[in-house]
């Protein structure tokens, strides 16, 4: 039991990478801009986004290297966090936009290597209900960490724009912890061994028929669900504060309160994800699309702070279910030998979706000739409701029971 707890800590610590990547620098952006000589606003915006762009290819590269046994999962994780720590801490050394963007690119590469291993490492140590619980805990602690990092960076940014970058040095402790706790070839529980034995039999039968393990339709369906949920879902983060203040519903303090309650709803739902997944299986995707849709439709009709809070809490239920679901399914849909690459693929798709979400508002405004945020929320709500119905019908036809790593070798 003690060993499992130490492994659990090691796994949830991986969430530092995606959370620190963004939330450390958000409170520091004003200080960074003031410290730089006059700089193009597009380059300034890249400070927060360029790392996500580098996560996309680096995740896929890490997944492929591990799949081909050219690098161990532990090795990929340690390389990732080392690059993440060095690149992040070095960003505050010089007030030069090109230098800062270079260090942010290194952060993205490290982030990609580290987070690509989440699903695969969880699958190495946990199975069944425990695996779903760990995925939910990972997302919950990541949300809490986002609050802590934002507050810490905000205090440090008041002193100097350089100090928030130093927070990345704390990740050196994570590198040491992972190096000590994680095993290159972890011991398997009886349940995990049974899963692998069943998968080995499937792959042997497929080989006898001249077939090779491949990702299969289930993985590509998961990729589509990832894009739809994360592109449309994450658009709220970009426009929530603009909506609240622009509509005269509240000020910056009100926005902070809404964000805090939103995060709380994500944490609570993530903590019970394992239970909900055990009841609804793949239909969990229908639930989070429905929550996204209802949340957006309610927000489009919100004219008071209390209504905005209720709307975002409903939306938060969707987000709290979506991310652990995507990582959980990444361990279930492919053959065992492709779990690492599938996890990397889903991780890349999530970060790619973050980038795509910046184009949602101008796309809707251009198509419908309406740049109202309320109108955009209505459109997004309808799209999410359609997605909820669509995936519900799809899984009803194809079957929703999550049979671990079965059928994708064909």
N, C-alpha and C positions, 0 to 999 in steps of 0.2 A: 504493500500500500504506500509506504514511504517513497519507494522508487517511482510509482505512478504519479505521486504529487509533484516530485521534482521534474518529471517529464512534462506534466501538465503546465507547470510554471514556465518551462523552456518554450513550450508551444505558444502560450498566450503572450510571451514576451516578443514574439515575432511581430505582433500587431503594432509594436513601437514604430516599425519602419513606415508603414503607410500613414500612420497618424502624425508622427513627427515630421514627415516629409512636407506636409502642408501647414499644420497648425502652429508649428514653432515660428514660422515667418509671417503669418498673417498680421499679428499685432505690430510687427517690426517694419512693415512695408513703408510707412510714412517716413521713418527714420532712415531707411535705406535710400529712398528717393532724395531726401534732403542731403545725404552724404555724398551722393553721386553728382558729377558735373551734369549740366543739362543733357538729358538723354531722351531718345525716342520713346514714346509711351508704349509702343508695341514691345520693345525690348524689355521695358519694365514689367509688363504683364507676363513675359516669359519666365521671370524669376519664379513664379508659382507654378507654371504649367510645363516648363521644359523637362522637368524630372519625370513627369508622367509619360511624356513622349518616349523617353529612354527606357522606361519600365517595360514598354510593350515588346521591343525586340529582345531585351536582355532576359525577360522571363522565358520566352520561347527558346532562346539559346541555352539557358540553364537547364530547362526541361529536357531538351534534346541531348545535352551532354550527359546528364544523369541517366537518361533512358539508354544511351549507348555505352554505359558503364565507363565513361571517360572521366567522370567526376562523381564522388559520393554525394548523397543528399546533405550530409553534415558538412562536407567540404564546400558545397555551393552556398549553404547558409552562412558559414564562417566568412567566406570570401565576400558575400553580399553585405554582411553587417560591417566588415572591416572597411570596404569601400564607402559604405553609407556613413560611417563615423568620420573617416578622413575627409571625404568630400563635404560633409555638412559642417564640420568644425572649421575647415579651411576657408569657407565662404566669407567669413568676417575679417579676413586678414587685410584685404585691399579694397578700396572704394573704386572699383573699376567694373563696369557692367559686363564686359566680355569675360573677365576673370570670374565674376560671380556666376555667370551663366555656365561657364566651364565646370565649376565645382558643383553646380546644381545638376549638370548632366551626369557627373560621377555619382551623385546621390541617387539619381534615377536608376543607373545601372546596378548599384548595390541593392536598392530597393527591389528591383526586378529579380535578382538572384535569390534574395532572402524570401520574399513573399511567394515566389513560385513554388516553394517547397512546403507550404502550409498543408495543403490537402494531403500530399503524399506522406509527410511525416506523421500527421494525425492517423492516417490509415495504417501506418507501421505499428502504432502502439495501441490503438483503440478500434473497437468494432461495434456494430449494432447500435443500440441506444446510447452507449457511452460515447461513440463517435459523434453522433448528432449533438449530444450535450456539450462536447468540447467545442464544436463549431459555433454553437450559440454563445458559449462563454468567451470565445475568442472575439466575437463581434461586440459583446457587451463591454468587455474590458477595454477594447479599442475605443469605444465611444466615451467611456469615462476618462481614458487617457487623453483624449482630444481636449476635454475641458481643462484638465490639469496642465497640459502643455501650453495651452493658450493663456491661461492665467499666469503661469511662471514666465513665459516669454514676454507677456505684457509688462510685468514688473521690471524685468531686465532691460527691456527696450527703453524704458523711461531713463535709465542710467546711461546707456550707450547702445547704438544700433548694432554694435559688434557682439554684444554679450549673448543675445539669443542664439547665435550660431554656436556658442560654446556649449549649449545644452546637448548638442550632438555627441559631445565627449562622454556623456553618461552611457552611450551605447557600447563603449569599450567594455563596460562591466558585463553587458549582455554577451559579447563575444567570448569573454572568459567563461561565463556560466554555461553557454552552449558547448564550448570546447570540453568542459568537464563532464557535463550531464549526459549529453546525447551520445549514442553509440553509433559507430559506423555500420555495424550489423546488429540491430536491436533484437533482443530475445522476443519470441512470439508467444502469445497466449494460445490456449487450445482452440479458442474460437477463431483466431486469426489463422492458425495452421489449418483448420478445417476449411476456411474460405480459400486459402491458397491451394489446398489439395484439390478442391472442386474446380478451381480455375485451371489448374494444371491438366486435369482430365479433359476439360473443354478444349484447351489449346492443343493437347495431343490428338484429340479427335479431329480438330480442324486441320492440323498438320497432315494427318493421314489422308484427308480429302483434298490436300494440296492448297489449303487456305492459310493465310497469315493473319495474326492479330491486327486489327485496325480499329480506328476510333468508332465507327458505326454511326447510325442515324441518331441514336440517343444522345451522343455527345454533341452533334451539330444542332439538334433541337435545343440542347442546353445553352449552346453559344447564342442562338437566336433569343432565347429567354433572357440571357444575360444582357444582351445589347438593348432589348426593349425595356427591361426593368431599370437598368442603370442609366441609360441615356435620358429617358423621360423622368425617371425618379429623381435623379440628381439635379435636374433643372431647378427644383425648388430652392436648393442651397444658394444658387446664384442670384435669385430674385426676391427672396423672402424679406430681407431688410429693406430693399428698394420699395417693395409693395407696402409694407407696414408704414414706412415714413412718407412715401409718396401719396398714399391714400389718406394721410392724416389720422391714421389709427393709433399711432404711438410714436415715441422717439427712440433713440438708440438704446436707452435703458429698457424700454418695452421689448425691443428686438432681442436684447440679451436674455430677458426672462423667457421669451418664447423659445429661443434656441436651447435654453437650459431644460425647459419642460419637454421639448422635442427629444433631446438627448436622453432624458429620463425614460421616456416611452420606448425608445430604441433599446435601452439597457434592459428594461423589464421584459420586453417581448423576446429579446435575444436569450435571456436566461431561461425562458420556458420553451425555447425553440425545440429542444429535444423531445419534450412531451408532445407538442403540437405536431411535429413531424411523424412521431410514432402513430398518431391518430389519423393524419391526413395524407401521409406519404407524399407522392408527387403532386397531389392536389393542393399542397402547401403553396405552390406557385399561383394557383387560382386565388388563394386567400390574399397573397401580398399584392397581386395586380389589382384585386378588388379594393384593398385598403388604399393603395396609391390613387385609384380612380375616385373613390368616394372623398378622400382627403382633398384632392384637387377641386372637385366640384363644389365641396363645401367652402373651400377657400375663395373660389370665384364669387361666392355670395356673402362673404364675410364683410361686415361693416363695423364690427366692434372687436376689441382686443380679446374678449372672452371667446368669441366665435373663431378668431384666428388661432387661438390656443387649441381649441377643440379640433379644428381642421388639421393642424400640424401634428397633433397627437395621433389622429387617425392615420395620417400619412406616415408617421414614425413607426406605426405597427407594421406597415408594408416594408419599410426599410429594414426594420429589425428582423423580419423573416427572410428577406430576399438574400442578403449576403451569406449568412450561414447555409441557406438552402443551396446556393450555387456551389459553394465549396464542398458541401456534403454530397451533392449529386456528382461532383467531379471524381469522387472516390467510388461511386456506385456504377456509373454508366459505362466506363471503358473496361477492357481486359486488364487484369492486374499489372501486366508489364507496361501498360500505357497510362497508369494512374498519375505518375509524375508529370508526364508531358501534358496530360489533360488538365491537371491542376495549374500548370504553367499557362496553358492556353486560356483557361477561364480567367486567371489572374490578369493576363495581358488584355483580354477582352473587357474586363472591368475598368482598367485604367484607360483603355482606348475609348470606352463609353464616357468617361469623365471628360475627355477632350471633346468628343462629339456633342456633349450636352451644351457647350457654349454656342453651338450653332442653332439650337432649337428655336429660340425666340426670334432671331432674324428670319429663319426659314418660315415660321408660321406667319410672321408679319408680312413677309413678301408674298406668300401664297394667297392670304386672305385680305391683304391690304388693311390690316388692323393690328396696331402695335400695343393695344391695351393688354396689361398683364392679366386682368380678369378674363379677357377673351382667351388668352393663351392657356390659363388654368382650365378653362372649360374644354378646350380642345384636348389638352393632355388628359383630363379626366375621362373624356369619352374614349380616347385611344386606350387607356388603361382598362376600362370596363370591357371594351372589345377584346383586349388581350386576355382578360380573365375568362371570358366566355370561350374564346378560342382554345386556350390551353386546357380548359375543363373538358371541352368536347374531344380534343386530341387524346388526352389521357383516358377518357372514358372508352374511346374506340380502341386504343392501343393497349390498355391495361395500366393500372397505376401502381401495382405492388412493386416495391424496390427490391428486385432480386440482385444481390451483390455481384457485379462484374460478370453478368451472364448474358450471353447472346451477342456480344459485340465482337466476337472473334470471327464471325461469319463474313 
